[in-house]
Amino acid sequence: MYSDYRQKHLSVANLQPGDVLEYQTIVNVKPLAPNQFWYERSFPSMVAVLDERLEIDVPKSRELHLKCSPEHKYEVNDKGDRRVYTWIRKDFVPDRKAEARRGL
């Protein structure tokens, strides 16, 4: 069904605990339906995260239908004719004991 779906895997040599990994993705593809778009993001649950930010910047006039987990709150800010949805997560540490109980 999604013939244009792609994944990219990158190896970061010499990445050590305490290092900061910063990346940005920009995706511009032909939509599956004209004038529509879809986006899905899963926040990592198995690794520690010091600072993570996801921003979705769309025209203010564009109506969005968001389906979000209640544990991931977001902020909405208007900037001119744009609307920016922002999710921020800081100082996340996975619960290793809970993972062990679940068999992960």
Phi, psi and omega in degrees: 000318181254077185290338181264008182288132182225150172235142175239133179244129180239136173262133179249102183293143175065022176287126185242157174304134181096344177289156177253125177250118180242134178214160180222137176240135175233121183240127178225101182230164177290129182292152177291329175235137182306135177064023179235162173210157178228149176209139178225138181218131174248127177280134181301138179243353185255357182231154176287141180229121179279317184206118180228137182221134174236126177237133173240117187248116184227162174300140181300329182284349183279124177279131179245150173242103182264136172241106186235149174292139180296341180277349178246094180280154179226162177247152177238126178230135176264133178228098182065235180266015180246154174235129183244123175261128185231128172250131180231134175226129182232147173052046177274130176235124181294147178274093184295328179293317178296321178298318179296321179294327179277353179084024180271000000 
